[in-house]
Amino acid sequence: MREKDNRRVVRRLFFSSAVGSVAYICSDASSALALQTSALATLRTNKNYRLFVTNYSHEEEQQYYLIAEGEKETYSEHQYGWDDWDSYWEKNDDTSWFPMTDAALEEFVKSRHLIMDEGANDATPTSTEILLESLKPEPIDAVTSQDIEEQFLRMVSNEVEYKKLLGQSPYALTDIKFPVILQRVLDTIEDSSQKNNGKFKGQSKLQGRERPREDRKTVVVLGTGWASHAFVKLASTYDLRIVVVSPVNHFVFTPMLASAAVGTVEYRSVTEAIRVTNPYIDNFVEGRAIGIDVEGKKLQVHLTSLGTVTGSFKGVASEAPCRLEPETVQSYLEFSEDGSMVQRDQSKGASDVIELSYDYLLCAVGTASRSSIVKGAKEHCFNLKTSQDSKRLRTAIGEALEYASRPDVQEFYYTSEEMQRKATAERKRRVKIAVVGGGPTGVELSGELKDFFAQICAYPDGAYQHLRDDISVVLIHGGSELLPAMDQELRARALDALRAQGVDVRLNTRLKEVGRDFITIGGKGSDFEETIPVGLTVWAAGNAPVPFVKELLSKLPPSAAGSAGRINVDKWLRCPTYSESSFGSILVLGDVACFEAQEKFDETPQQLPQTAQVAGQQGAFAARMLNRGYDMQATPPRLPELSESEAFSLLRTWLVARGLEEAPGFEFLSLGLLAYVGQEEALNQVALGNVPIFNYSGKIAFLLWRTVYLAKQASSRNQALLTFDWVRTKSFGRDITRL
């Protein structure tokens, strides 16, 4: 390609999509294209080139101007290329097109994988051509424009591929799983009757028979989280003998923990005792599973010491013990090689350990915070996974406010300017809160903190208005965007909303160390480090398996080991075992389960996320399977052969009419995602399965957020308490009393 007169060389790079992009690279700003349409992106390469990307339409041609020393050359764009009205391109019709998605544009520029039109015939290359030549990659196989054109036409002629090309969800309303929704409706009708089975006069009305209570299957449920709560709520206590084992005796509505940490709602408004969830369970054991005999179907439980289980808050609140942290087991347990026998040394406190036999074990122990991966994080970070965590954090925030209000960090306490500056810096440090993790927990906590501080620092009647200019919140996130599970537009809105409130959001940033009064962060992929003085650090990032999961995996075949320490399960939530007799006796639910599902447009199976939605649906699914009496050792699980009188029971007839003689596999039905970002604004991503319904953000989305959370509460009691808390907070503000 020659330079004409004094014009600069402009080279076409690639063609992106049917309504996508055409990119040009220019040697400097003076030869840039003056675009009549607005640019979608303006990027710079490391060679100081400027890249312009423009929208275009197939139907309407758009004109662009090449400006160079008083002359202009007009080009017209059409569906497949460009025409030069002074016939330059007619003589050089050797254009090569290279398809690329818009999202990959910047990455390709950085990696210098640029496909450029070549054709210079001058013996002496121009300086512009020398610069462009330095950007060329290694030689690649030649691709003709006709091949690329045909490939592109095939791509845009398919609606699914076209949506993927534009970064949109390929699912349409026709992809809604209506049969799954219908089955869920019928399941709900069944649940409403089955969960009360055995609660009235000791009779099983659905099955039309009276089974002796001693003949029930024993189900040991580990945990009181979302999966366990859903199971206990729906399980038939007439047919199942249920024993729940957990370090805490209640279920907590975890999405509201951030609100509870600042006093927007009270802890007891979002918790429910597991004995209240189903008063007809046989027992609740407050303790922690520490060992298991898979083949013998026996579980070892270390009982919680009830005398001083919670301790008292003294000094720094983070020093208070947490019931979910593994306690020192003073009992002596030794398993034989085959894991079938347990030896105890009575002199070492064996009375603290009990052994439970089970027919079915539901492992739903959840996860622990993965703060140990960062130096000092386990010792100095607060967590936000349990009601105890929320209570400790609320106490610590109150202590930090009082700590920053002491006279020793007030300017009037000192006469020298240097000491006054140090006092100011120390006061700001004491009320600087760092939140680690840009997922839903971290984002919602940051928004709740800013709401809380805005209220207590308000002029003229804020209780801590003297700290109005000192309090700050910094959010550390290792990714490039907040809330990665949400759609792009909602991620951008979350970032804008938090920054508008004054949250210091650090993206692409790694936490490297946490100290008592500082954190050290570094840029992702760089050696740069920064130390930030802070008063409190909250860990809302990664999760790790609890100790019992590692113990259970050691007793299962290698095929049971899933990613990130989770346990692989099949479509019926059963984990692998060594023998047929024990297969089907252990069901793994919730965050512990590594369940893979392949959707319509997925090339490979994808693991279900570790969310409350997934855990709750799995818990309800397990309750239905055991309520119906499926033979869990069979694949697929089947209804057992019954006597003539039992075969015509109401429950059996109902299942046969629905075609459920064989248990269907678990199918997750997503209903979308919600997140609160502060200032009575929320983000709503409403979906039905994989099909997006609508996205919305703002005040109206906040009303939907509250409506959904209110409807999802464990009981009508919680709904009443939560409503009262919201009204109280709106009318009188948040309570700052430390009890």
N, C-alpha and C positions, 0 to 999 in steps of 0.2 A: 504494500500500500504506500503510495507516494504522498508527500506533502504537496499541496497545490498552492502556489504562490507562497504567502506567508502563513497559511493556515497550519494549525497544529494537528497532529494525528490523533484521532479518536477511534477507539476500537470497541467493537461490540463483544460482550463476554458471554452472556447466556440468556436463554428464554425460560421463564419459570412456570407459568401456568396459563390456563385459558383466560382468566381474568387477573393474571398475576403480574409479572415484572419483566422489564427489559433493563439490563444494566450496562453502563458505559464506564470506561476508565479513561481519565484524562491525565496529561502529563503535569499540569498545574492548574491553579485556579483561573488563570487568565483565559484558558481554553475550555473552561467548563461549559456544559450545556445550560443555556438559559431556558428553563422549563416553563411551559405555559400551565402545566398542572403541578400541583403540590407534590413534593418528593415524599415517598414513604420512608425512606431511610437515607442517611448520609453517613458513610463509613470512611475511615482512613486506614490505609495499609501502613506497614512499617516503612514503606518507600515514599511516604508523603503524597500518595496518589489520592484522588477523591473519586468516590464511586457513587453514582446516582442511580436510584431505582425508581421507576415510575409505573403507575397503573396505566392500563390501556383497555380499550374495549374492542371487540371484534367488529361491531357494527359501525363505530364512528372512528374515523382516522383523526389522529392528533398530530400537530406539527411542532417541531422542536428546532431551535436555532443554534448553530455553531458560530460563536462570536470570535473573531480574530482580526485585530487591527483594522477595524472599520468595515470589514466585509462579513457577510453572513451567507450561509449556505442552508437551504431549506430541505428538510427531509420529511417524508410522509410515512406514517406507520400504518401497516395493515395486518391482516391476520397472521401471516407467516414471516414477515420481514419488513424491510425498509426500501423505499424508492428514492433515488436522488434525481431531482428534476433536471439537473444539468448532466444527466446520463453517466455520472461517474460510476455508480454501482452497476449500471448495465454492462460496463466493460470488465467489472471485477465481480462476477456472480459466483464467487467461491465461498460464500458464507457458510460457516459451520455452527450449528446450534448445539447447545449443551443444556439439557434439562436439569433443574435443581429446585428444591423447595426453598421458599423464602426464609424458613427458619435456619437453613444451613448456610445462608449467604455469608454471614460474618465468619463462620468457621472456615469456609472455603477460602475466603480472602486471607485470613490469618495463616492458613496452611499453604497458601500459594498454589493451590490447585485450580488455576485459571485457564480456561480454554479461550484463546484469542484468535481473531481473524488475522492471518498473516498474508503477505503478498507483496512486500516491498521488493522492488526490482532495482533500486539504486545500488550501484556498486559500493558507495560509501553510505553506511546507515546514518540516520540522524541521531542526535542526542536523545530524542524522545524514544526512538526505536531501541537504542541501547538500554535505556532504563526499563522499557517494557520487556526486553529479552531477558533481563535478569530475574523477572518474575515468573518466567515459564518453568513448568515442572519437568520431570523426567519424561521422555517420549512415551506416549501411550498409543494403543491401537487406534487406528483411524476409524472414525464413525461418520458415516455420510449423513448429510442433512435429511435425506429421504428416510433413512432408518429412524432417526430421532423423531422426525415428524410423524411417522406411522406409530411409533411407540407412544408419543404424546396423545395422538388422537385416540388410541385404544384406552389410554388412561382416563381421559376426560369423558369418554363415551360411557364409562361405568360410574354410576352415582357413588358407589362406595369408595372407589379409588379417588374420585374427584374430591369427596369430602376429606379424605385423608390427606390429599395434596394441599388442601386449604387449612389443615390442622383442626378440622372439625370432627365431632363424633360421627362415625359412620352409621349409627343406629337411627332408625326412623320409628314413627308410631306403630308401623306394622310389625316391628320387632318386639313389641311388648309381649311378655309371656302371659297371655291371658289364661291358658290352662293352669299355670302356677298360681296366678291370682285367685282363680276359682277354687283351687284346692286349699289355699290359705283361708278363704272364706268358710269353706266347709270344715276345715280344721278348727276354726274359731268356734263354730257352733258345737262341735264335739268337745272342745276344751271347756266350754262354759258348763257342761254337765259333768264331764269326767273329773274335773278338779275337785268337785264336791263329793265324789264317789267315796262312800265309807264314812262320811261326816254326819250322816243322819241315821240313827238307829242301827248302825253297824251293818247296813245292807248295801249290796251292789245292785242298784236299780238298772243300770245299763246292761250288765251281763246276766241279770235274771237268775243269780245263784248266790249262795252264801258259802264262801270259802273260809275255812277256819283261819284265824289270824296267824296261827303258828306256821301255816303253809305258805306264807308270803315270801317273795324273794327279798333279800336284804340288799339295799342299795346304799353304799357309803358315798357321800358327796363331799368332795374336797373343795373348800372355798365358799365364800358368800358374795361373789361378784355377780356380773350380769348373767353368765351362763347358769350358775348355781341357783340364783334367784328365780330365773325363768323356769328351771326344772322343778324346784320345790313348789312353786306357785301352781303348776299344772299337774303335778304327779298325783296319781290316785293312791291315797294312803290306805285304802281298803285292800288293794292288790300288792302294794309295795311297802316294805318296812324301811323307812328312810332314816338314816343317821347322817347328820351334817357335822363335818370337822373343819374348824377354821380358827385362826388366832383371834378373830374379831367376831362378835355375835350379831353383826348387822350388815345389811346391804346399804350401799351409798350410791346416790345418783351422781356419778363422777363428773358429768359436764358442768355441774353447779359448784364444784369445789373452788374454782377461782372466785366465784361470788361470795362463798362462805369465808374465804381467806381475808376479805376486806369488810365483812359485815353487811353486805347487801342482803344476804339471807343468813339464817342461823343453821348450824350443823344439823340439829334435830329435825329441821324441816325437810331435809333431803336424805334422811336415813330411815331405815325400817328394820327392826329386830327380826332376825330370821325365824324366830319362834312365832312372831306375829304374822309373818308371811303365810305360814301354814301351821296353825296350832296343833295339827294332828300328826306331825312328824314324830317318830318314836323318841328321838333324842337329838340334842345338840352337844357336841364335845368341843370345849374351847381348848384347842391345842394345835399342834403342827405335826403333819405326817413326816416321819424321818426314815422310814424303811418299809419295804414291801417284799412279800413272798408271792410272786406272780402265779406260780403253779399251785401253791397251797391256798391262794386267795385270802391272804392275811395281811393286815396293815398294822404297822407300828406307829403309835401316836405319842408324841411327847406333850404332856399336859402343861398348860400355861400356869405359872405360879400366880395365883390370883391375889396374893397379899399386897404386893408392891408392883403391880403390872404396869401402871402408868407413871409412877414417880411423881415428881412435882417440878414445876417450872422455877428454876433458880438461875439467876444471872442470865446468860445467853440461852435463849429458848431452845436452840438446836441441841443442847446437851441433854435434853429430856429423852429417855429411851422410847422406842417405838415398838409396838407389839408385832409388827410385821418383819422386823429385823430378826434374823436367827438368833435365838438365845443359846447360851452355853448348855449343852446337854450333859448333865452330870451322870446320867444313867450309862451303864456299860452294856452295849449290845454287840454281839458277835454272831454273824451268820455263817452257817456251814457252806461248803463249796457249792452245793446245789441250791443254796438259798432257802432251804425248807425248814431249817431249825434256827431257833434263837436262844442263845445262852445269856443268862443274866447274872450279874454279880450284885446280890442284894446289899452289899456293903457300900455300893456306889450310887445309891439313890434309885434303884430300879423301880421303886413304887411310883416314880414320876412318868413311867412309860406303861401304856396299856396296849393291848393287841385286839384288833377288831377283825372279825371274819366277814366276808362279803360274798354275794353272788355277782353283783355288778359294782364296779368302781368307776365313779365319774370324776375324772381329774380335771378340775377347772380352777387351778391355783393361781392363774394369772401370771404376771411378770413383776419383776423388781426393777428399780431404777438402775441404769447402766452407768452410773456416775464414776465407777471405779476406773474407767478407761482414761480419765483425766487426773493428773496429779493433784491431790488435795481436794478434789470435788466431793468424794465420799465423806470426808471429815467436815467440810465447811459449807456444803450446799444443802439447802432445803429442798424437799421433794413435794410433789403435789399429786399423789396417787390415792391417798386414803383420807378419811375424816380426821385422823390424828395429824397427818401432815398439814392439812388445812388449818387445824387449830394451832399447831406449833408456829406456822407461818404468820397467822394473825397476831399471836402474842409477840413474835419477833418484830413485826412491823410497828406495833405499839411501843415496844422497847426502843426501837430505832428513833422514833419521833421524840421520845422523852430524852434519849441520849443526846440528840442534836439540840435539845432545848436547854441543856445544862449551862451554867454560867461560864464554865471553863472554855467554851467555844463561842462566846459572845465578844464582839469587838470592844465593848465598853469595859470589859474585864482587864484590858491591857492598855498601856500607855504608848508603847512603841508601835510604829506602823508595821514593822516586820512581824511582830507577834500578832497584830490584828489580821494581817494577811494569812498567817498560818492558822489562826482561829477560824477564819472564814472558810479556808480550804478544808479543814478538818470537819467543820459543820456540814459542808456540802457532801463530804465523803460519807458521813454517818447516815444520811438519808438518800444515798444513791443506791438504787436496787438494780441488779443485773439479772435478767431472765435469759436462760440458755435454752434455745430451741424455738424455731419458728413454726411449729405445728399448731393445731387448735389450742392446746393447753397454754403454750407460750403466748400466743396472740391474744387469747381471751384474758389471761392474767394481766398482760400489759394494759389492755383496755380497762379492766376493772381497777387496776392501780391508779390510772390517770383519773378515772371517775372519783375514786376515793380521795385522792389528793386535791382534786378540784373542789370538792365539798368542804374538806376540813381546812383548806387554806383560803376559802372565799372571803372577800371583804364585804361587810365589816364585821361579821359575826363568826368567822371561821375559828375553830379552836386552835389551829396551828397556822394562822395567817402570817406569823412572823417567819415561817419557813417557806413562804410562797416562792421565793426566788432561789431556794436551795435544793428542793426536792427534784429528783430526776430519775428516769427509768431508761435503761439501755437494754436492747434486745439483741442477742447474739445468735446468728443463724448461719450454719455452714453452707446452705444452698444459695442459689441465685434468686429465689423467689420464696415468699412466705406461703404457707398453706399449699404445699405442692399437690395435695390430693384434689384441690378445687380447680375450676377452669381458669384460664388465663386472665379473663377480665376481672374475676373476683380476687385473684392474687394481687393484681395491680391495685385494686380498690383497697384491699387490706393494708398494703404498704402506704398508700396515700393517706388513709384515715389515721393510722398510727403516727405517721410523721406530722400530720396536721395538728395532732394533740401534743406534740413535743417529745414523742418517744424517739430516742436515738437508736435507729435500726441499723445494725451492722450486718450486711449480707456478705456471702462468700468469706466468712470469718470463722476461724477455728478457735475454740477455747483450749489453751495449752496448760494452764495452771490456775488453781484457785487457792488463795490464802485466806487468812482470817479477815483481812481488811483490803484485799486486792484481788484482781483477776488479771491474767496475762493472756492476750489474744494475739493471733497472727493471721495474716492474709492467706487465703486458700491457695496453695501452690507457690508460696513465696516464703522467704526467710524473714520478712518483716515481723517485728513483735512490738506490742504496745502494752504497757501496764496501766490499768485503770483502778484508782482507789474506789472501793465500794464498801457499803455497810452490810448489805445482804446479797446473797447469790441464790437463785432458785433454779434447780435443774428440772427442765421440762423437755429433755431431748430423748436419748435412746433408752430402750428397755433391755433387760437381760432375764434369763430364766431363773426361777427360784431354786434353791438347793434340792428340793425333792424331785424336780424334773430330771436333774442329773442322776439322782439315785434310781429313778424309774428307768431311765434310758440304759443304765448299766445292767438292768435285768431283762432287757428286751433285745431282739435280734438287731444286728447292725442296720438293717433296712428301716428300722423305726426312727433313726436319727434324721431329722429334717434340718432345714436351714436355720441359722441363728439360735441353735439350741432347742428348737421346737420338735414336736413328735409327729411323724407322718401318720396320717389316718386315711381310711378308705371312704367311700361315699356314704357309709353309715357311721362314720366317726369312730371306727374300731381301729386300734393300733395293732401292729403285728406282735405275735408272741411265738414262743418256741414250740408249743404243742397245741393240738386241736382242742384239747380239753379246756385250756385257758383262753383260747381265742374267743373274742366277743365278750369277755368279762370285763374288759377295761375300755371305757369310752373317754376320749380326750376332747375337751371342748374349749372354746374361747381362744385367748391369746396363746395358749400352749399348743393348740392344734395347728399342724401344717397341712392345710386342706387346699388342694389344687383344683381349679375349675377352668374349663376351656369354654369360652363364649363363642358366639357365632363368627366374629371377625378376628379372633385371636389366632395367631399362627401356632403358638405353644400354650400349654396350660399356665395359668397365673395363680399365685397364692392369694388367698383371701386376706384382706387387711386385718390388723389387730385392732378392731373397733368394737364398741359396745353393741352396735347393730348386729354384727356377725355373731358375737357371743350370745346375745339374747335369743336370736333365731335358732342357734344350735342347741341351746338349753331346752327350748320348747320342742324342738324336733326329737331330742333324746327322750323327753317325757312322754311324747306320743308313742314312740316305739315301745317303751317298756309298759305303758298303760295298755297297749293293745295286745301285749303278750307275745310278740314275735320271738321266734327262736333265733337268738343272736349269733349262734355258732354257724348257722347256714348262710350260704351266699347265693342269692340275696336272702336276707332274713324272711322267714315265712311264718304264717300263722300255724300253730300246732294242730294236730288232729285232736278233735274233741269228741265227747260222747254225743249221742243223738240229742239229748236235752240241752246240752251246752251249745251245740252247733247252731241252734236257732235263737240264741240270745240276741237282745237288741243291738249290742255292740258288734257282734259278729255279723249280723245281717247288714248293719250300716257299712261295715268295711267291705263286705263282699259286693254290695251294691255299688260302691265306689271303685271297685276293682283293685282293692288294696290287700289281696291275699298275700302278696309279696310287698315288702316294705320299699317304698321309693327312696332313692338317694337324696341326700340333702342338697337343696338349691337355695342359694342366697339371693334374696330380693332386696336390692338396695333402694332406699327411699330418699337418698340424697344426703347432703351435708349442710350443717349449720355452724356458724361461728359468730361470736360477739366481738366487736372491735372498739367499743367504748362510745361515749356520748350518745347513748340510746340509738346506736346504729349496728346493724348486723348484716351478715352475708348469708344468702339462701341459695343453695344449689339443689333444686328439687328434681328428682328423677324417679322413674319407675323401672326398676331393674337397671339395665344399662342405657335406657332410653332417656335422654334429658328432656325435662318438661319445660322448666324455665329457670333463669338465674335472676336474682334481684338483690339489691343492696340499699341500705338507707333506713329511714324511720319505719316504713311499712314492713320492711324485712325484719326489723326488730320486733314488731308486734307478732309476726308469724313465728319468730324464734321463741318468744315467750309462750305463745299458744301451744306450740309443739312440746316444749319442755314441761309445761303445766299438764298437758294430757298424758305425758309419758311417766308421770310420777307413780311411785309404787302403790299408792292407795289414795282414797279420797281424803284421808287425814292429812297426808303430805300435800295434797293440792290446796287444802284450806290453809295450812300453815304457810305454804309458799306464797299464796296470794296475799295473806296478811303481811308477810315480810316485805313484799314489793310495795304495798300501800304504805306501810310504816316508813320504809326508806325514802319513798317519794315525799312523804309529808314531813318527817322529822329528821331525816338524815340517818347516817350510819352510826351505830354505837361504837365509841372508841374506848369503852371501859375494858380494862384488862382484869380478868377474874382468875 
